[in-house]
Structure formats: structure tokens, C-alpha cells
Amino acid sequence: MWTPYDARPSLARFNPVTDAVLAGPSGQALYLLPHRTDRVLVCPLVPGSLHEDFTDRVLAPPCIAVPTVPARAAWRLRERLLPHYIHASNEALRAQQAARARPDVPHQPAAPGLPAAAALLAPAAQHRRRA
């Protein structure tokens, strides 16, 4: 499930018997969980072609509650979820393709709390001090 990293443990109530997955033409998928009697929680899944090193770098698309009325649910998905999901998928795919085009550069994310530039410059700065 493609959610912010800190929300993953709270979404550990999956039940493949009662839950459903909607699959799209380009590998996108939406996971549906019963939420209330008149609502379904829709959560985007990470496309299979993307590695989590890259999906964790972009803002995760939101999980939304939609009504069980199909027309209203379709509108909410189209207006409130799909634009974010498509944007996040494209951003992660671009980052992944850029990393594959430059195999000499490691593509691991920077350490938590450090900007990417600081993480890259830190070893060089430490090396210069020793010299």
C-alpha cells in the first residue's frame, strides 16, 4: 500500500477475503477496504514496476473514503485521488529511470533528517578535515 511511511502500521488490517483491488491499465491499483456501512476506504497501491526506494521519496497519494454509490464514488476517485496518484507515480518513475541511467551514482535515499545535498557532501567535508 502506498501511504506515508509512518501510516503503514495503522493500515495492517487487510483482509483479502472481504477487500477488493481495482486494477488500471498501466499497473496502477487501488485497494478497497470496508470503512463504514455507507463508505469504502480506497488506498493506492505502489505500482509493481516501481521500487520503494523511489516511492518513499515522493509525497504519497492520499487514501480517501468514498460513498458506496458508484457514480459518487467514481467522481471522488477521479477528482480527489487519481490526479495525486498519477502525479506521484510519474515522479517516482522519473526518479527511477534517472537512477538507472546513472548506474555509477548510488540511489539510496539520504539519511533521515539530512537534505540529500548534505548527505552527499558530508563524507567529502570529513575527508578534507583529516588532510
Secondary structure by P-SEA (a helix, b strand, c coil): ccccccccccccccccccbbbbbccccbbbbbccccccbbbbbbcccccccaaaaaacccbbbbbbcccaaaaaaaaacccaaaaaaaaaaaaaaaaaaaaccccccccccccccaaaaaaaaaaaaaaac
